[in-house]
Amino acid sequence: MPMADAPAVEIEVGEHTVRVSNPDRVYFPALGVTKLDLVNYYLSVGDGIVRALRERPCMLHRFPKGVTGDKVHQKRVPHGAPPWLETVRLHFPRYNRHADELCVTKLADVAWAVQMSTVEFHPWNSRRADTERPDEWRIDLDPMPECGFDRVRRVAGVVHEVLDELGAVGWPKTSGGTGLHVYVRIAPEWSFTDVRRAALAFAREVERRAPVDVTTAWWRKDRDPAALFVDYNQNARDHTIASAYSVRGVPEATVSTPLHWDEIDTVDPRDCTIATVPARFAELGDPHAGIDDSVYRLDTLLEWAERDEQAGAPDPGDPE
């Protein structure tokens, strides 16, 4: 007969109690990592994960049977959630529907989501105060299948150079896969459309400076398989990527890990996992701790976008 699941445990998280059912259920079979291990991981990086998610609509990537099972993309908080859990209502015009998404304001919200079999957290780049005005510009360095991480490192250097010239502060992190993300806090004064236009203008400037390494071609068939794609479309409305400190739903349990810029030359993203990041966090703290202190205005990038558009540069991607 199959072994019965272990009894539920209750964990005090701040002012709230989170009940974790089936704590011994294995979520990462290759590592033997259980649901309770996953809860404890997120508690160990609590300040970091809450900072990354705070006040943002958040899609949950749930794995009810562990990462070797099916993944569920969940927007709506289910009925029966605790009364202290906070949400934000979003409208999806294409479907003429609303969804009340999780809006993390405290660590107990994260623990509750893991109890609900969430492995990955995918927040919007806007906040609850005005969900239609992003306060975060996301630079996604997405390598094609034959693009090595050395090329990702080189392009990250170009990204850093252009950001410095713009007077923008970028906050890099591993993607949890083979790429890198760089986040820039921006004034929440522009629509998703304009933030995406600015991101495309920036991507084109990076491509001009590193034409051998970089592509902005939207269609995969048009990209060199050894190139790095700067994915500006991650700034379109309702597009999300894994947050800082989010575990990824892969057998190795890699983590999207915040970095200092000078670490990029030596980091191996495969070493950033649920097993290693807690000790790193305890030793170094959160490299993104100051992310909310430096806010950039998009005026120059929007001027670049207008320049490119007037020169006849097509918009290669469909934000939908």
C-alpha positions in Angstrom: 0.0 0.0 0.0 1.3 3.5 -0.7 2.5 5.4 2.3 0.1 8.0 3.7 1.0 11.7 3.5 2.5 13.2 6.6 0.2 15.2 8.8 -0.1 18.9 8.1 2.1 21.4 10.0 1.4 24.9 11.0 4.0 27.6 10.6 4.0 31.0 12.2 4.9 33.6 9.5 4.8 37.1 11.0 1.4 37.7 12.4 -0.3 34.8 10.6 -0.3 31.0 10.8 0.0 29.1 7.5 -1.1 25.5 7.5 1.1 23.4 5.2 -0.7 20.1 4.1 1.3 17.2 2.9 4.6 18.7 3.9 6.6 15.6 2.9 5.3 15.6 -0.7 8.3 15.6 -3.0 8.3 18.5 -5.5 11.8 18.0 -6.9 12.4 14.2 -7.2 15.9 14.5 -8.4 16.9 16.4 -5.3 14.3 15.0 -2.8 13.1 18.5 -2.1 9.6 18.5 -0.4 6.9 21.1 -0.2 8.0 22.0 3.3 11.6 22.4 2.0 10.2 24.8 -0.6 8.3 26.8 2.1 11.4 27.0 4.2 13.5 28.2 1.2 11.1 31.1 0.7 11.1 31.9 4.4 14.9 32.1 4.2 14.9 34.7 1.5 11.8 36.5 2.9 12.9 40.1 2.6 14.1 39.5 -0.9 11.0 37.7 -2.3 8.6 40.2 -0.7 10.6 43.1 -2.1 10.4 41.5 -5.6 6.6 40.9 -5.4 5.4 43.7 -3.1 2.1 45.3 -4.3 2.3 43.6 -7.8 -0.4 41.4 -9.4 1.2 38.0 -9.4 0.5 35.0 -11.6 1.3 31.7 -9.8 2.9 28.7 -11.6 1.7 25.8 -9.6 2.9 22.2 -9.8 0.3 20.1 -7.8 2.2 16.9 -8.4 5.7 18.3 -8.3 7.8 19.6 -11.2 7.7 16.3 -13.1 3.9 16.8 -13.4 1.7 19.3 -15.1 2.1 23.0 -14.6 -0.9 25.2 -13.8 -0.8 28.9 -14.7 -3.1 30.5 -12.1 -4.2 34.1 -12.2 -7.2 33.9 -9.9 -6.9 33.4 -6.2 -9.2 30.5 -5.4 -12.2 30.6 -3.1 -11.3 29.7 0.5 -8.2 31.8 0.7 -7.5 33.2 4.2 -9.1 36.6 4.9 -5.7 38.3 5.4 -4.6 37.5 1.9 -4.6 40.5 -0.4 -5.6 40.7 -4.0 -5.8 43.1 -6.9 -8.5 43.1 -9.6 -7.3 43.1 -13.2 -9.3 43.5 -16.4 -8.4 41.5 -19.5 -10.1 43.4 -22.4 -9.4 40.6 -25.0 -11.7 38.2 -23.0 -13.8 40.9 -21.3 -13.0 39.2 -18.0 -11.7 40.2 -14.6 -9.3 38.3 -12.3 -8.5 38.8 -8.7 -4.8 38.1 -8.6 -2.5 37.6 -5.5 -1.0 40.8 -4.4 1.9 40.1 -2.0 2.4 42.5 0.9 3.9 40.2 3.5 5.8 36.9 3.7 2.7 34.9 4.8 1.2 35.5 1.4 4.2 33.8 -0.2 4.0 30.9 2.2 0.3 30.5 1.5 1.0 30.4 -2.2 3.6 27.6 -1.7 1.1 25.7 0.4 -1.2 25.9 -2.7 1.6 24.2 -4.7 3.2 27.3 -6.2 6.8 26.9 -7.2 7.3 30.0 -9.4 6.1 33.6 -8.9 5.5 35.7 -12.0 4.7 39.3 -11.0 3.5 42.2 -13.3 5.8 45.1 -13.8 3.2 47.5 -12.4 1.8 47.8 -8.9 -1.6 47.8 -7.3 -1.9 51.6 -7.0 -2.1 51.9 -10.8 -1.8 48.6 -12.6 -1.8 50.3 -16.0 1.3 52.3 -15.3 4.5 50.1 -15.0 7.1 51.2 -12.5 9.6 48.6 -13.8 11.4 48.2 -17.1 12.6 44.7 -17.7 15.6 43.8 -19.9 15.4 40.1 -20.7 18.6 38.7 -22.2 17.3 35.5 -23.8 20.0 33.3 -25.4 19.1 31.2 -28.4 19.9 27.4 -28.2 23.5 27.7 -29.5 24.3 30.9 -27.5 26.8 30.3 -24.7 26.8 32.1 -21.4 30.0 33.9 -22.3 28.0 35.7 -25.0 25.3 36.6 -22.4 28.1 38.0 -20.2 29.4 40.2 -23.1 26.0 41.5 -23.9 25.3 42.2 -20.2 28.4 44.4 -20.3 27.0 46.4 -23.2 23.6 46.7 -21.4 25.5 48.1 -18.4 27.4 50.6 -20.5 24.2 51.9 -22.2 22.4 52.2 -18.9 25.3 54.1 -17.4 25.2 56.5 -20.4 21.5 57.0 -19.8 21.9 57.6 -16.1 19.7 54.6 -15.3 20.5 52.1 -12.6 20.1 48.4 -13.6 19.7 45.5 -11.2 20.8 42.2 -12.7 19.7 38.7 -11.8 20.0 35.2 -13.3 16.9 34.1 -15.0 16.9 30.7 -13.4 17.6 29.4 -16.9 20.4 30.2 -19.3 19.9 34.0 -19.5 20.0 37.2 -17.4 17.4 39.8 -16.5 18.1 43.4 -15.7 15.4 45.5 -14.0 15.2 49.3 -13.9 12.8 51.2 -11.7 11.0 53.8 -13.7 8.6 56.6 -12.9 5.0 55.1 -13.2 4.0 57.8 -15.7 3.8 55.8 -19.0 1.5 53.1 -20.4 2.6 49.6 -21.2 2.8 50.5 -24.9 5.2 53.3 -24.2 7.4 51.2 -21.8 7.6 48.6 -24.5 8.5 51.2 -27.1 11.3 52.4 -24.8 12.5 48.8 -24.2 12.6 48.2 -28.0 14.6 51.4 -28.6 17.1 50.3 -25.9 17.3 46.8 -27.4 18.1 48.3 -30.8 20.8 50.4 -29.4 22.4 47.3 -27.7 22.1 45.5 -31.1 23.9 48.4 -32.9 26.8 48.1 -30.4 27.0 44.3 -30.5 25.6 43.3 -33.9 27.3 40.0 -34.0 26.0 38.9 -30.6 22.5 40.5 -30.4 19.3 40.2 -32.3 16.0 42.0 -31.9 14.2 39.9 -34.5 10.9 38.9 -33.1 10.3 35.7 -35.1 12.5 32.9 -33.9 13.0 31.7 -37.5 14.7 35.0 -38.3 17.2 34.7 -35.5 20.7 33.3 -35.6 20.6 30.2 -33.3 23.9 31.4 -31.7 22.6 35.0 -31.0 21.2 36.6 -27.9 17.7 38.0 -28.2 16.9 41.1 -26.2 13.2 40.4 -25.4 11.6 43.8 -25.2 8.1 42.3 -25.4 8.4 41.3 -21.7 7.3 44.8 -21.1 3.9 44.4 -22.8 0.8 44.3 -20.7 0.2 40.9 -18.9 3.6 39.6 -19.8 5.5 38.3 -16.8 8.8 36.6 -16.0 10.0 34.9 -12.9 10.7 37.2 -10.0 13.9 37.7 -8.1 14.3 34.7 -5.7 11.7 32.7 -7.5 12.5 29.0 -7.7 12.1 27.6 -11.3 10.1 24.5 -12.0 13.0 22.5 -13.4 14.6 19.4 -11.9 17.6 21.3 -10.7 15.5 23.8 -8.7 17.5 26.7 -10.0 16.7 30.2 -8.6 16.4 33.5 -10.4 19.1 35.1 -8.3 19.9 38.8 -7.8 23.6 39.7 -8.6 26.0 42.5 -8.3 27.3 43.7 -11.7 30.8 42.5 -10.9 29.6 39.0 -10.3 28.4 38.5 -13.9 31.9 37.6 -15.1 32.2 34.7 -12.8 28.7 33.5 -12.0 27.5 30.1 -13.2 23.7 30.2 -13.1 23.5 26.5 -12.6 25.1 27.0 -9.2 22.2 29.3 -8.1 19.7 26.8 -6.6 17.4 26.3 -3.7 20.3 24.6 -2.0 22.8 27.5 -2.3 20.8 30.7 -2.4 19.8 30.7 1.3 23.4 30.7 2.5 24.3 33.4 -0.1 21.4 35.5 1.1 22.4 35.1 4.8 26.0 36.1 4.0 25.5 38.9 1.4 21.9 40.1 2.0 19.9 41.1 -1.0 21.9 42.7 -3.9 18.6 44.3 -5.0 17.9 45.9 -1.6 18.2 49.4 -3.0 16.2 48.9 -6.1 13.4 51.2 -5.1 15.8 54.1 -4.5 16.8 54.9 -8.1 14.0 55.9 -10.4 14.6 56.5 -14.1 12.5 58.6 -16.5 12.0 57.2 -20.0 12.1 60.5 -21.9 15.4 59.8 -23.7 14.4 56.3 -24.7 11.1 57.5 -26.0 13.0 60.0 -28.1 15.1 57.2 -29.4 11.9 55.2 -30.2 10.5 58.2 -32.1 13.8 58.6 -34.0 13.7 54.9 -35.0 10.1 55.1 -36.0 10.6 58.2 -38.2 13.5 56.4 -39.8 11.1 53.7 -40.9 12.2 51.0 -38.4 9.3 48.5 -38.2 7.9 47.2 -35.0 9.0 43.5 -35.3 6.9 42.1 -32.5 3.2 41.8 -31.6 2.6 42.7 -27.9 -0.4 40.5 -27.8 
